[in-house]
Amino acid sequence: MTYGYIRVSSKDQNEDRQQIALELQGVDKIFMDKQSGKDFNRPEYQKMVKRLHAGDVLYVLSIDRLGRNYEEIQEQWRCITKEKRADIVVLDMPLLDTRKGKDLMGTFIADLVLQILSFVAQTEREHIKQRQAEGIAAAKARGVKFGRPPQELPENFAEMRQKWLDREISGTYAAKMCNMPLSTFRYRAEKQELGRD
């Protein structure tokens, strides 16, 4: 059997390029995950690995579509090629085709290229995270607010908050009168105390 594996990082990313490349290989079955490559806890990937048997071939467009964690890529490669005795073909890197060069020199070259490419994949993931963090910090510095905007406080909130602070009523009763969960009432009351609400 021949299998194809597609991974895109998010639901709005387009997988067409990978799909076309795999269909050109005439693969029997394609598995696809729409989630990060930080680890291999992906449902379709796990399903695919369970189906692999000796002599099967797995096609991926590029090594970073398999994953972006250096050590885990190495481990998955070993599992598929050594334990399952299936072959892997990385379409954009002809040196990473385990059907070829099964002698010592071929294995050495493939292992070396795999280590370099998986290192590059993880480094790129770290750069993506760093750029993302820098972008968020820059946006916050410009005053951009993240997350859901807080709901408007009910008209009686200030009164209930003051009665609660004066210990005239319980927090549970104050929250109920404001039609809010107790944790939300306490959080918003504390934010007002600090002048952030």
Secondary structure, DSSP 8 states (H G I E B T S, - for coil): -EEEEEEESSTTS--HHHHHHHHHTT-SEEEEEES-SSSS--HHHHHHHHH--TT-EEEESSHHHH-S-HHHHHHHHHIIIIIS--EEEETT-TT-BTTS--SHHHHHHHHHHHHHHHHHHHHHHHHHHHHHHHHHHHHHHTT---S-------TTHHHHHHHHHTTSS-HHHHHHHTTS-HHHHHHHHHHHHTT--
